[in-house]
Amino acid sequence: MSRFPLLLALGLAALGLQGCVARTVASVVTAPVRVVSKGVDLATTSQSEADEARGREIRRREARMGELEREYGKAMDRCDDGDDDACESAKAIRAEMKVLARGIPVDPEDD
């Protein structure tokens, strides 16, 4: 009779450990898939991340365009007053503005 409690305890322990063993086996089997998935996530850029980066770049260019427009206006004022160096500076600023404008999208006009 003294063996019955021991066998009962072993039987219950075996039933309880089956879940642990199954969970461990499932973890081992799915681990490579999770590792590859994580690597792909790190290696690729989602569309929303790409959109955010493009938006930041456009805002940076727009800010630079604003700075150039102010500098260009000041240079043109000095050029109008007869400052030849300011005229050359205005030409250089205008050239940079043309290059920068290619990367800034144009908003469609409302009809």
GIBELNOR-V73133 format. One line per field, one symbol per residue. ss: DSSP state (a for helix, b for strand, c for the rest). A space follows every 50 residues. Layout:
ss->???
This chain:
ss->caaaaaaaaaaaaaaaaaaaaaaaaaaaaaaaaaaaaaaaaaacccaaaa aaaaaaaaaaaaaaaaaaaaaaaaaaaaaacccaaaaaaaaaaaaaaaaa acccccccccc
